[in-house]
Every structure is written in structure tokens, then in C-alpha cells.
């Protein structure tokens, strides 16, 4: 893959995807969108990768959609072709066995069969915030700041934000963040559940990488894959359906190589050597 606006590297079973337009606070473009999706798919296919980190270069995570694109639309509007393209971009993908809900333009992160961690190193607003919400976990630097921003631009809760945000922070907090589009600090984001943890800026990325390496080295990749699918599918299931699925998955796991290794390494008091099978 040729990278113009992102960086991609794999170290110790962890793939790190970096938004790389630091002079623009990593403002989102169509090129960046394509490169991130290709990198996510590469990481998912790579058997050497067991966890994925998404972060930003420089002092910000993502300043939202590139304002030059928004300025053009504001001035000239969308013609019929542009409207059709926008709707086509939001259409479902074609991955077999994956819910259509998790095949949309940005909502495909939950369908990636490996943990996706947003390492929010600085300000994140608008579309940038939407993207972090579709990651499985969000770790923030104490220099990070957050805003939905849409209402202050005459826009709405874009790309499924009205569905995802209340599930993370509750309805009242979600409406506050969407109505006011105010900027909040990392501490407030942590208190309302928008992020999982906050780390000091000087050790931030080290702490996130340490967490990702712990997943990569100490946890069954098969377990992670199945649990992730269970949790996201459960958003659309009754308790009865989720319970019955867990019964079937438990029986499958008892026959897996990773289960045998999980018991063996515990009894033998050694590091695990999971295969993901």
C-alpha cells in the first residue's frame, strides 16, 4: 500500500495506523479515508497482528473533515452527482456474515476481527470524534480535547453518531455534547465514559502500546475475535438470543487450540503461546 496521508507499522504483534497530516491537525480527507480502510484490512488479514492502534501525528488526533472541502460545499452546494456520491459512500459493504450496520462508511471498525484502540493524542472534533467512537477502546492524552462541532457548523449528528454516542455516555450527556458542541477536556471525557483511560502526555503513547502488547501477548486472539463479535451483535439482540449464542460459542471454544493452551500455560506456569485457533 502506498501511503500519502497515513503511516503504518507493525511491532510486537501491534499494528499502528497514524493519521499523518500534522500541519493540518490531521484533518480528514478522501485519501486518508481510503488509506485508513486499507490499513485496517491489511492488519486484519495479517496473522502477525493481534491488536490495532489508530492515532494522529503531531499535536492533534483529527480536526474533523478538511475545511477546504466543507468551504466548497458551503459556497457551491452539492449537485445531483455529488448527492448521489455521498449516498453511495454511506452504502453497505458486501462482507459475508457481517451485519449491514457494521459495513457503513465508518461503522466498519466493529467488524474488524481484532481490537481497535483509538490513541487520542490531542484535539479531536467532528468527524474525527465519530471515527474514535467506532473504535473498541479510547485512550486519551491529558492534552486531548473533544467536541462534536456539528451544530456549530449548521450540520447534524453525522454518520450514526446519534446511535453510537448515547450508548457510550448516556442520552443526556450525548445531547449535551451534540446540542452545545462545546469543547471538553480529557478529564470530563473520562468521567462521562467517552474515554476508557487518560494518561500524561509524556508517557501517553507508551502506555497505549503497553496495553495493546498485553492483549497481543497474554490473551487468546480467538477469544478476542469471538467476544468482540458477541458484544457488538448483542446491541441488536434480546438477552435470550445473546445467552443462546454464548452457549454455542462456549461449546466451540472448549474444542479450540487456544482453550487447550489457556489451561496448559496456566498449569505449567509459563507464558502463553496462543495460535488464534
C-alpha positions as CSV (number, residue, x, y, z in Angstrom):
1,X,0.0,0.0,0.0
2,X,1.3,3.5,-0.9
3,X,0.8,5.9,1.9
4,X,0.3,9.6,1.3
5,X,-1.6,10.7,4.4
6,X,-1.1,7.9,6.9
7,X,1.7,5.8,8.4
8,X,1.6,2.1,9.0
9,X,3.9,-0.1,11.0
10,X,3.7,-3.4,12.9
11,X,5.8,-4.0,16.0
12,X,5.4,-6.9,18.5
13,X,2.1,-8.0,17.0
14,X,0.6,-4.5,17.2
15,X,-0.3,-2.5,14.0
16,X,-0.2,1.3,14.4
17,X,-2.0,3.4,11.9
18,X,-1.1,7.1,12.2
19,X,-3.1,9.9,10.6
20,X,-0.2,11.9,9.0
21,X,-1.2,15.5,8.2
22,X,0.2,17.1,11.3
23,X,0.3,20.6,9.7
24,X,-3.5,20.4,9.3
25,X,-4.1,18.7,12.6
26,X,-4.8,15.6,10.6
27,X,-7.9,17.0,9.0
28,X,-9.8,14.1,7.3
29,X,-9.7,13.7,3.5
30,X,-10.9,11.1,1.0
31,X,-7.3,10.0,0.6
32,X,-6.9,9.5,4.4
33,X,-10.3,7.6,4.5
34,X,-9.1,5.2,1.8
35,X,-5.7,4.6,3.4
36,X,-7.1,4.0,6.8
37,X,-9.6,1.4,5.5
38,X,-6.8,-0.3,3.5
39,X,-4.6,-0.3,6.6
40,X,-7.4,-1.8,8.8
41,X,-8.0,-4.5,6.2
42,X,-4.3,-5.3,5.9
43,X,-4.0,-5.5,9.7
44,X,-7.0,-7.8,9.9
45,X,-5.5,-10.1,7.3
46,X,-2.0,-10.2,8.8
47,X,-1.8,-13.2,11.2
48,X,1.2,-11.5,12.9
49,X,-1.1,-8.6,14.0
50,X,-3.2,-9.1,17.1
51,X,-4.2,-5.5,18.0
52,X,-4.6,-2.3,16.1
53,X,-3.8,1.3,17.3
54,X,-5.2,4.3,15.5
55,X,-3.6,7.7,16.4
56,X,-2.5,11.0,15.0
57,X,0.8,12.6,14.2
58,X,1.8,15.9,15.8
59,X,-0.3,17.7,18.4
60,X,-3.7,16.6,17.3
61,X,-5.7,13.4,16.6
62,X,-8.0,14.7,13.9
63,X,-9.5,18.2,13.4
64,X,-12.5,16.7,11.5
65,X,-13.3,17.0,7.8
66,X,-10.8,19.2,5.9
67,X,-12.4,22.7,5.9
68,X,-11.4,23.4,2.3
69,X,-13.9,20.6,1.3
70,X,-16.6,22.0,3.5
71,X,-16.0,25.5,2.3
72,X,-16.5,24.4,-1.3
73,X,-19.8,22.7,-0.5
74,X,-21.0,25.7,1.6
75,X,-20.3,28.0,-1.3
76,X,-21.4,25.9,-4.3
77,X,-23.7,23.3,-2.7
78,X,-23.9,19.7,-3.8
79,X,-25.0,19.0,-7.4
80,X,-27.0,15.8,-8.2
81,X,-23.9,13.8,-8.8
82,X,-22.4,14.9,-5.5
83,X,-25.5,13.9,-3.6
84,X,-25.5,10.5,-5.3
85,X,-21.9,10.0,-4.5
86,X,-22.4,11.0,-0.8
87,X,-25.2,8.4,-0.5
88,X,-23.2,5.8,-2.3
89,X,-20.3,6.4,0.1
90,X,-22.6,5.6,3.0
91,X,-24.0,2.4,1.5
92,X,-23.4,-1.0,3.0
93,X,-20.4,-3.1,2.0
94,X,-20.5,-6.7,1.0
95,X,-18.7,-8.7,3.6
96,X,-20.4,-12.0,4.1
97,X,-21.7,-12.8,7.6
98,X,-21.3,-9.2,8.8
99,X,-24.3,-7.1,9.8
100,X,-25.0,-4.3,7.4
101,X,-24.9,-2.0,10.4
102,X,-21.1,-2.6,10.6
103,X,-20.4,-2.2,6.9
104,X,-21.1,1.5,6.5
105,X,-18.6,4.2,5.7
106,X,-17.1,4.5,9.2
107,X,-19.0,1.9,11.2
108,X,-16.9,-1.0,9.8
109,X,-14.4,-0.8,12.7
110,X,-16.6,-3.1,14.9
111,X,-16.4,-5.7,12.1
112,X,-12.6,-5.8,12.2
113,X,-11.9,-9.1,13.9
114,X,-9.2,-7.6,16.1
115,X,-9.2,-5.0,18.9
116,X,-9.1,-1.4,17.5
117,X,-7.8,1.2,20.0
118,X,-8.0,4.9,19.5
119,X,-5.0,6.6,20.9
120,X,-6.3,10.2,21.2
121,X,-3.1,12.2,21.4
122,X,-4.6,15.7,21.2
123,X,-7.7,17.6,20.0
124,X,-10.4,15.6,18.2
125,X,-13.5,17.2,16.8
126,X,-16.4,16.5,14.4
127,X,-15.7,13.6,12.0
128,X,-12.5,12.8,13.9
129,X,-14.6,12.2,17.1
130,X,-17.1,10.0,15.1
131,X,-14.2,7.8,14.0
132,X,-12.9,7.3,17.6
133,X,-16.4,6.2,18.7
134,X,-16.3,3.3,16.3
135,X,-13.0,2.1,17.8
136,X,-13.4,-0.6,20.5
137,X,-11.4,1.4,23.2
138,X,-10.4,5.0,23.5
139,X,-7.4,6.1,25.5
140,X,-6.6,9.8,25.7
141,X,-3.7,12.0,26.5
142,X,-4.3,14.6,29.2
143,X,-3.7,17.1,26.3
144,X,-6.7,15.8,24.4
145,X,-9.8,17.8,23.9
146,X,-13.2,16.8,22.4
147,X,-16.0,18.4,20.5
148,X,-18.8,17.1,18.3
149,X,-18.7,20.6,16.5
150,X,-21.5,19.7,14.0
151,X,-24.2,22.0,15.4
152,X,-21.8,25.0,15.3
153,X,-21.4,24.4,11.5
154,X,-25.1,24.1,10.8
155,X,-24.7,20.3,10.5
156,X,-26.3,17.3,12.3
157,X,-25.2,14.2,14.2
158,X,-23.4,12.6,11.3
159,X,-22.5,9.0,10.4
160,X,-24.5,7.2,13.0
161,X,-23.3,9.5,15.9
162,X,-26.8,9.7,17.3
163,X,-26.9,5.9,17.7
164,X,-23.3,5.4,19.0
165,X,-22.7,8.3,21.3
166,X,-25.7,7.7,23.7
167,X,-24.5,4.1,24.1
168,X,-21.2,5.3,25.4
169,X,-22.1,8.3,27.5
170,X,-25.9,8.1,28.0
171,X,-28.7,10.1,26.4
172,X,-28.4,13.3,28.5
173,X,-24.6,13.6,28.0
174,X,-24.9,12.8,24.3
175,X,-27.5,15.5,23.8
176,X,-25.3,18.0,25.8
177,X,-22.3,17.3,23.6
178,X,-24.4,17.4,20.4
179,X,-26.5,20.4,21.3
180,X,-23.8,22.7,22.6
181,X,-20.9,21.3,20.5
182,X,-18.7,22.6,23.4
183,X,-15.1,21.6,23.8
184,X,-14.5,19.3,26.8
185,X,-11.2,18.4,28.4
186,X,-9.9,14.8,28.8
187,X,-10.9,14.6,32.5
188,X,-14.6,15.3,31.7
189,X,-14.5,12.9,28.8
190,X,-13.2,10.2,31.3
191,X,-15.9,11.0,33.9
192,X,-18.8,10.6,31.3
193,X,-17.3,7.4,29.8
194,X,-16.3,8.9,26.5
195,X,-12.8,7.5,27.0
196,X,-11.5,4.5,29.0
197,X,-8.4,6.0,30.5
198,X,-6.3,9.2,30.4
199,X,-2.5,9.2,30.6
200,X,0.0,12.1,30.9
201,X,1.1,13.3,27.5
202,X,4.8,12.4,28.1
203,X,4.1,8.7,28.6
204,X,0.8,8.5,26.7
205,X,1.7,6.5,23.6
206,X,4.0,4.2,25.6
207,X,1.0,3.4,27.9
208,X,-1.3,2.7,25.0
209,X,1.3,0.5,23.2
210,X,1.9,-1.3,26.5
211,X,-1.8,-2.1,26.8
212,X,-2.0,-3.3,23.1
213,X,1.1,-5.5,23.6
214,X,-0.5,-7.0,26.7
215,X,-3.6,-8.0,24.6
216,X,-1.3,-9.3,21.8
217,X,0.9,-11.5,24.2
218,X,-1.4,-12.6,27.0
219,X,-4.9,-13.1,25.6
220,X,-6.3,-15.6,23.1
221,X,-6.8,-14.0,19.7
222,X,-9.7,-16.4,19.1
223,X,-11.3,-15.2,22.3
224,X,-10.9,-11.6,21.4
225,X,-12.4,-12.2,17.9
226,X,-15.4,-14.0,19.3
227,X,-16.0,-11.7,22.2
228,X,-15.9,-8.6,20.0
229,X,-18.5,-10.0,17.7
230,X,-20.7,-11.1,20.6
231,X,-20.6,-7.6,22.2
232,X,-21.5,-5.7,19.0
233,X,-24.1,-8.2,17.9
234,X,-25.7,-8.1,21.3
235,X,-26.6,-4.4,20.7
236,X,-29.3,-5.8,18.4
237,X,-30.3,-8.9,20.3
238,X,-32.5,-9.9,23.1
239,X,-31.0,-11.3,26.3
240,X,-32.3,-14.7,25.3
241,X,-30.6,-14.6,21.9
242,X,-27.3,-13.4,23.4
243,X,-27.5,-16.1,26.0
244,X,-28.1,-18.8,23.5
245,X,-25.3,-17.6,21.3
246,X,-22.9,-17.6,24.2
247,X,-23.8,-21.2,24.9
248,X,-23.0,-22.2,21.4
249,X,-19.8,-20.2,21.4
250,X,-18.7,-21.7,24.7
251,X,-19.0,-25.2,23.3
252,X,-16.9,-24.2,20.3
253,X,-14.3,-22.6,22.5
254,X,-13.9,-25.8,24.6
255,X,-12.8,-27.6,21.4
256,X,-10.3,-24.9,20.3
257,X,-6.5,-25.0,20.4
258,X,-6.5,-21.7,22.4
259,X,-8.6,-23.2,25.2
260,X,-6.1,-26.1,25.5
261,X,-3.2,-23.7,25.5
262,X,-5.0,-21.4,28.0
263,X,-5.3,-24.3,30.5
264,X,-1.8,-25.6,29.8
265,X,0.1,-22.4,30.2
266,X,-1.7,-21.7,33.5
267,X,-1.0,-25.1,35.0
268,X,2.6,-25.1,33.7
269,X,3.2,-21.5,35.0
270,X,4.6,-20.2,31.7
271,X,3.8,-17.6,29.1
272,X,1.0,-18.5,26.7
273,X,1.6,-19.4,23.1
274,X,-1.8,-18.8,21.6
275,X,-2.4,-19.5,17.9
276,X,-5.8,-17.9,17.5
277,X,-7.3,-21.3,16.5
